[in-house]
């Protein structure tokens, strides 16, 4: 499913226009992105939670040459599915 198909389903399920559904979805995604980038955890009970992870700098290896390569520290995003989501998938 792509974003437009999701917008269509939201519009049908909530009986709102596609324009309003797209605005609501965009607002949700921006809110989650903004909160996680600030280091906050975003939780939707029954669905899941997003959180920021910090990766330390480390030494990797070039698979072609075998030479050590320095990998810089970075931040990532972790999503943990909620119990209802997991049970729906299984």
Secondary structure, DSSP 8 states (H G I E B T S, - for coil): --HHHHHHHHHHHHT--HHHHHHHHHHHHHHHHHHHHTT--EEETTTEEEEEEEE--EEEE-TTT--EEEE--EEEEEEEE-HHHHHHH-
